[in-house]
Amino acid sequence: MTARKRLEFEPDTVERDLVKLVLTVVELLRQLMERQAVRRFDTGDLTEEQEERIGLTLMLLDDRMTELRERYGLRPEDLNLDLGPLDACLLNPSPSLRDVDETRMLYSAFNKI
């Protein structure tokens, strides 16, 4: 019989590790929202008021993320994930794709992880 590996939790780092995981997911979503906003700015789909509101919201989210990273001693690079095929979609989004097609591509890539 082989010995079973057990997870060993460090009580001193559980909160920080959980915050790191949550902030990593929030950062991924923030980047996706920011890219979508830029696309909408570029296509002229937004009114000036909508552009202002989205810009302010993204700035406030970035400020809050910075505060939380600092509180838990995390650097921006600590929130990076190796997302495999999803990384390629995020780094090189095709401007010719419509939002629906891009969403399908991201969903497909995410399911391969």
C-alpha positions, 0 to 999 in steps of 0.5 A: 500500500502506498502512502497517501499524500496529505495536504498540509495547510499553513495556518499563517498563510491561509488567508493570504493564499485565499486572497491571492487566489481571489485577486488573481481571478478578479484581475483576470476579469478586470483585464477582460473588462478593460479590453472589452471597454477599449473595443467599445471605445474604438467602435464608437458604441458608447456615449461620452457619459458611458465612456466616462463612467466605464473609465472611472469604474476601471480606475476605481477597481485598479485602485482597490486592487492595488490597496488589497495587494499592498495589504496582503504583501502581494505584487502585481506579478504574484497575480499572474497565471499560466492560462495556457491557450487562454493566454494567447486569446488575451495577448492577441485578441483578433480585432475582426472577431465579433464579441459573440465569437470571441466569447465562444473562443475564450470559453473553448480555450478556458475549458481546455485548461 
